Each structure stands twice: as structure tokens, then as C-alpha cells.
Amino acid sequence: MHDVIVVGAGAAGAASAYHLAARGHRVLILEAQSMPRRKPCGGGMAASVQRWFPFDLSPAVDQVIEQVRFTWCLDDPVTAVLPGDSPFWIVQRSRLDQFIAEQAVAAGAELVDAASVETMERDGDGWTVTAGGHRYCSRAVVVADGSKSRFASQLALGNPKPRFASAVAVEVEAAVSEPNTARFEFGLVKHGFCWAFPRQGGYSIGVGSFIGNTDVDADAVLAQLLPSLGLATDAGERIQSPLRVWDGHYPLHNTAGAVAVGDAASLCDPFLAEGLRPALLSGLRSAEALDRYLAADDTRQAGEALAGYSLAMRQQWGESMAWGRRIAQVFYRVPKVGYQIGIKRPTAPQRIAQILSGEMGYGDIAQRVIKRLLFQRG
Ligand SMILES: Cc1cc2nc3c(=O)[nH]c(=O)nc-3n(C[C@H](O)[C@H](O)[C@H](O)COP(=O)(O)OP(=O)(O)OC[C@H]3O[C@@H](n4cnc5c(N)ncnc54)[C@H](O)[C@@H]3O)c2cc1C
């Protein structure tokens, strides 16, 4: 019998497991793949996530980004120099997720990998979970099975009709010309953008489309982007990954002791596809709430503890994402105007740097940006 079973050892599940184990709970993590597992992801992450962990995350950091360059059709560049002490990191996901999972194990959690969860069922006051022919029992569960989550909707957690962005990831081994610069290109992708993040020994490159069901010809986009980095047009293996994005406020808990975290909870930013920061934040907040749930004296207290998790994520992430979604809807419909008046403004580089570093939310800039975009269109 465990206190909590965590389904999925990605960034969100590993973070939740770590914070629960560090609070003295008996935690079991079940992960479908063998660890360390491969995860298509740009790996861009605000360094401010460090404040959510008592251990140093730097062993998982591949590259420190000092500036961000935006372009429109590979031209018309805008460079934002990031302020302060290394505000944006590039991580390799196989390393980051494994590293946090190792910290969870060091804090007392048990990790079983290559164990795909088949069923999660309420059983008396607790849960029975089956994986790889075994049955496991717990008092509470954390659903952290990512964008293709089976269990979030089954347990009525989060958005019942998830919205997906389409994303294609490419890893290219190459000499990197500007190792401290992350690039975002807005003109080549309909309803989205492409990125090139430097990492040790190469680039994490990707193409993302965020509104409508746009069918992006990623190969055609990459054939234009890659030569600008000195790479062959067909370099790298292309991996298509649907990405569940934030699309409204929903409860992320149920009263039976289940919570959803990370992509399973549809937390990813619908404008810039930032999913790591909310994955790690939801890992921490879910653990705090489950800690109170497990110590509760009665059902009222237990229910309040888990409702506190949904509320915290709404206040600390969802409110900003509601503005991010509005910005995305206007910006990606008129991206050329958006680029000229949103990104090429004299104050924009500083604002963008503050958003990327996590210092500012979309709510802080949204009303002005949307008014400007609508006014220019009219
Ligand atoms: C192409 C691309 C580029 C991206 N770039 C960035 C970026 O630069 N910065 C950023 O912040 N975000 C980025 N994101 C978003 C980010 O990758 C996700 O938001 C993040 O991975 C969410 O973490 P997670 O732990 O919720 O899910 P995941 O990392 O997907 O982990 C889920 C885990 O659950 C496991 N699992 C699934 N089903 C089961 C099961 N039945 N039983 C047991 N285990 C199971 C999976 O094997 C997996 O290990 C990108 C996404 C894509 C697709």
C-alpha cells in the first residue's frame, strides 16, 4: 500500500513524486517507457523554476541562453538580451526528467519503469492501479501521463475536450555558431512559429502551429529554416507530437483523491508552447495539496485540500494563460502585423525577456497588445 501512485515520470510526474517523497510519503512512480526516455521537446525553460526545488538543477542544464533573436521570414531581426543571472536555460529532456526522478528516489520514492499503467480504479477509500501484470494500491493518485493522457478524462480531471497544437521536433547534431542565442522565426509557419535552440553538440529545432487545425508542411518550413543555421535542408529525424494546450479553467482534481499535472492537465502555454514551467509548478502544488489531503481529519478538509490545488494552478498559471490564448488568437491570425507592432516595438525585447524568464505574465501586457493589434487591423 502506497500513499500516492504517480502515473508518468515526465517533468510533472517526477516533480510531484519528489515533493511528496520529500514530505515523507510512500510514493510509487509507474513509467511506461524505460528511463532515461526520449521526449521530443525544445527544452527551453525559465531558470526561475529553480526556486521550486531545494536541489541544484544545473546538472540537467545543457546551455545558458543570454539572448533571443526573433525574425520574420528569416529577416527583420529583433534581439532581446535577457536580463539578470541566466534567466533562460536549455535542457535535454531525457536528462532533466531522469535527474528529477533520481531525486525523488533519493528522497524515498520507488520508481518502476517499462510499466505502462493499464487501469486506475477507485477501490473503497483508495485506488487500485494495474501495470505490467501487477496490481498496486494507494490512497491517492497523480495523473502525469502527458499530452496523450488516457486517464485525465477517465477520472474527470481537467479539460474534457482538450485542444491540441501540432508540433514537429527535430534534433540535429552540428557545430553551433551562436551557443548563447535562442531563435524564434514567425513568418514561415502558418498560425505558429519555428524555433532553433542551441544545446551541447547541436540544435533542438521545431515547428509549432497553434490555432485552428492547420496542416503545416514542416518539411517545407525546415527546408527554409535549416540552411539559415548552416544545416542541410533534410537534416535530422522529424518527430510529430501533438501538444495539449491550455484552453480554459477546469478543476484539476476530483474528490476521490486524484489530481492531474503537466500536459495531462492541459497546462501548456497556447502562445509559445511553454510546458515545462507549468509541469514543474503543478508537480509542486499537487504535492502540497496531497500532503494536506493525506493528513486531513475528515472528508470536508480532504476535499478543500485538493480544491486548493485547482485554485492555486488557476491563480498562478491559468489566469496568465487565459491572456496568452487571447494573444495567440489575435497574433497568429495577423502575424505580420503582430510582428511589426508586437515584437518590433522598442520596449518589446525587454517585455519578451521578462515573459520568457517568468518575471511577467501575459496578463501584464495583454490588454495593450490586443488593443494595438485590433486597432492596426481596423
Ligand atoms: C516538439 C515540442 C517542443 C516543445 N518545446 C518546449 C520547450 O522548449 N519548452 C517548454 O517549456 N515546453 C516545451 N514543450 C512542451 C513540453 O514538452 C511539455 O509541456 C512537457 O513535456 C510536459 O511534461 P509532462 O511531464 O506533463 O509530460 P511528458 O513529459 O510527456 O511525460 C509523460 C510521461 O508519462 C508516461 N506515460 C504515458 N502513458 C503512461 C501510462 N499509461 N503508464 C505509465 N506512464 C505513462 C510517458 O511515457 C511519459 O514519460 C514542447 C513540446 C513539444 C511537443
Ligand as a Chemical Component Dictionary entry (heavy atoms), coordinates in Angstrom:
data_LIG
# 
_chem_comp.id                   LIG 
_chem_comp.type                 NON-POLYMER 
_chem_comp.pdbx_formal_charge   0 
_chem_comp.three_letter_code    LIG 
# 
loop_
_chem_comp_atom.comp_id 
_chem_comp_atom.atom_id 
_chem_comp_atom.alt_atom_id 
_chem_comp_atom.type_symbol 
_chem_comp_atom.charge 
_chem_comp_atom.model_Cartn_x 
_chem_comp_atom.model_Cartn_y 
_chem_comp_atom.model_Cartn_z 
_chem_comp_atom.pdbx_ordinal 
LIG C1  C1  C 0 8.008  19.493 -30.156 1  
LIG C2  C2  C 0 7.802  20.063 -28.781 2  
LIG C3  C3  C 0 8.654  21.046 -28.308 3  
LIG C4  C4  C 0 8.466  21.582 -27.030 4  
LIG N1  N1  N 0 9.336  22.528 -26.570 5  
LIG C5  C5  C 0 9.179  23.036 -25.329 6  
LIG C6  C6  C 0 10.111 23.987 -24.811 7  
LIG O1  O1  O 0 11.097 24.357 -25.455 8  
LIG N2  N2  N 0 9.896  24.479 -23.557 9  
LIG C7  C7  C 0 8.829  24.087 -22.802 10 
LIG O2  O2  O 0 8.675  24.594 -21.684 11 
LIG N3  N3  N 0 7.956  23.170 -23.256 12 
LIG C8  C8  C 0 8.107  22.633 -24.493 13 
LIG N4  N4  N 0 7.229  21.684 -24.945 14 
LIG C9  C9  C 0 6.159  21.224 -24.033 15 
LIG C10 C10 C 0 6.725  20.207 -23.029 16 
LIG O3  O3  O 0 7.471  19.229 -23.695 17 
LIG C11 C11 C 0 5.594  19.531 -22.247 18 
LIG O4  O4  O 0 4.703  20.509 -21.771 19 
LIG C12 C12 C 0 6.167  18.710 -21.077 20 
LIG O5  O5  O 0 6.827  17.583 -21.592 21 
LIG C13 C13 C 0 5.083  18.257 -20.111 22 
LIG O6  O6  O 0 5.632  17.339 -19.203 23 
LIG P1  P1  P 0 4.740  16.166 -18.611 24 
LIG O7  O7  O 0 5.551  15.519 -17.540 25 
LIG O8  O8  O 0 3.391  16.654 -18.293 26 
LIG O9  O9  O 0 4.535  15.139 -19.823 27 
LIG P2  P2  P 0 5.594  14.176 -20.532 28 
LIG O10 O10 O 0 6.935  14.759 -20.499 29 
LIG O11 O11 O 0 5.003  13.840 -21.864 30 
LIG O12 O12 O 0 5.608  12.874 -19.606 31 
LIG C14 C14 C 0 4.536  11.978 -19.568 32 
LIG C15 C15 C 0 5.100  10.614 -19.185 33 
LIG O13 O13 O 0 4.024  9.724  -18.944 34 
LIG C16 C16 C 0 4.372  8.460  -19.468 35 
LIG N5  N5  N 0 3.148  7.712  -19.699 36 
LIG C17 C17 C 0 2.201  7.926  -20.649 37 
LIG N6  N6  N 0 1.220  6.998  -20.531 38 
LIG C18 C18 C 0 1.559  6.211  -19.493 39 
LIG C19 C19 C 0 0.959  5.060  -18.887 40 
LIG N7  N7  N 0 -0.198 4.559  -19.337 41 
LIG N8  N8  N 0 1.583  4.481  -17.853 42 
LIG C20 C20 C 0 2.742  4.975  -17.362 43 
LIG N9  N9  N 0 3.369  6.043  -17.903 44 
LIG C21 C21 C 0 2.776  6.654  -18.950 45 
LIG C22 C22 C 0 5.121  8.792  -20.750 46 
LIG O14 O14 O 0 5.918  7.701  -21.188 47 
LIG C23 C23 C 0 5.942  9.986  -20.319 48 
LIG O15 O15 O 0 7.207  9.638  -19.819 49 
LIG C24 C24 C 0 7.395  21.130 -26.211 50 
LIG C25 C25 C 0 6.540  20.129 -26.683 51 
LIG C26 C26 C 0 6.736  19.594 -27.951 52 
LIG C27 C27 C 0 5.808  18.505 -28.436 53 
# 
loop_
_chem_comp_bond.comp_id 
_chem_comp_bond.atom_id_1 
_chem_comp_bond.atom_id_2 
_chem_comp_bond.value_order 
_chem_comp_bond.pdbx_ordinal 
LIG C1  C2  SING 1  
LIG C2  C3  SING 2  
LIG C2  C26 DOUB 3  
LIG C3  C4  DOUB 4  
LIG C4  N1  SING 5  
LIG C4  C24 SING 6  
LIG N1  C5  DOUB 7  
LIG C5  C6  SING 8  
LIG C5  C8  SING 9  
LIG C6  O1  DOUB 10 
LIG C6  N2  SING 11 
LIG N2  C7  SING 12 
LIG C7  O2  DOUB 13 
LIG C7  N3  SING 14 
LIG N3  C8  DOUB 15 
LIG C8  N4  SING 16 
LIG N4  C9  SING 17 
LIG N4  C24 SING 18 
LIG C9  C10 SING 19 
LIG C10 O3  SING 20 
LIG C10 C11 SING 21 
LIG C11 O4  SING 22 
LIG C11 C12 SING 23 
LIG C12 O5  SING 24 
LIG C12 C13 SING 25 
LIG C13 O6  SING 26 
LIG O6  P1  SING 27 
LIG P1  O7  DOUB 28 
LIG P1  O8  SING 29 
LIG P1  O9  SING 30 
LIG O9  P2  SING 31 
LIG P2  O10 DOUB 32 
LIG P2  O11 SING 33 
LIG P2  O12 SING 34 
LIG O12 C14 SING 35 
LIG C14 C15 SING 36 
LIG C15 O13 SING 37 
LIG C15 C23 SING 38 
LIG O13 C16 SING 39 
LIG C16 N5  SING 40 
LIG C16 C22 SING 41 
LIG N5  C17 SING 42 
LIG N5  C21 SING 43 
LIG C17 N6  DOUB 44 
LIG N6  C18 SING 45 
LIG C18 C19 SING 46 
LIG C18 C21 DOUB 47 
LIG C19 N7  SING 48 
LIG C19 N8  DOUB 49 
LIG N8  C20 SING 50 
LIG C20 N9  DOUB 51 
LIG N9  C21 SING 52 
LIG C22 O14 SING 53 
LIG C22 C23 SING 54 
LIG C23 O15 SING 55 
LIG C24 C25 DOUB 56 
LIG C25 C26 SING 57 
LIG C26 C27 SING 58 
# 
